[in-house]
Amino acid sequence: MLIVQPYIDTVRKVDIDGQRYVETNHELVMTETEITSRDYRFALKNVFDISYRPVRDGVGLLYLHTNQGVVPFKLNTPPDEFIAAYKSIRSR
């Protein structure tokens, strides 16, 4: 394992009392060859870029630009080290 970036998944739950949003914490894990999340696995050769956009109050969106499209991840911690690690591996 090279580096880990925590992310948040938000799911809307609807029941008899109404709707609510439930947040769960997960991790993006980057190794020398791939990036994995709870739902995705991308070979690093298929990740063309990673970008980040702050949204509000310490929350932002990390975008993986891949051969399968752009995949967003909601973050509450800055991804500077994660992005730097990706760029370091890709520049080799």
C-alpha positions, -999 to +999 in steps of 0.1 A: +000+000+000+014+034-010-011+059+003-047+061+016-072+089+012-104+088+032-137+097+014-173+099+023-202+081+006-237+097+011-268+075+006-304+087+007-326+065+028-364+067+025-387+050+051-421+055+066-408+085+087-394+103+057-360+106+040-326+111+056-290+110+044-265+086+058-228+092+054-203+063+056-165+066+056-144+046+032-108+048+018-092+052-016-061+031-016-033+038-041-005+013-048+022+013-074-002-002-099-038+007-090-063+028-071-091+010-054-122+022-035-152+003-021-169+002-055-141+007-080-107-006-090-086+013-116-052+003-130-030+034-127-024+033-165-061+039-169-062+070-146-053+099-168-055+127-142-067+135-106-082+169-098-097+184-067-122+212-061-131+225-027-169+229-023-176+243+012-164+243+048-136+218+044-155+195+020-144+190-015-146+167-045-117+146-058-121+136-094-104+105-110-103+111-147-102+075-161-108+055-193-143+048-179-152+085-173-148+109-144-154+094-110-160+118-081-153+112-044-165+135-016-136+144+008-134+161+042-096+161+043-072+177+017-059+152-009-026+170-015-004+140-005-026+116-025-024+137-057+014+142-052+019+104-049-001+099-081+019+125-100+051+110-087+042+075-098+030+087-132+062+107-139+084+076-137 
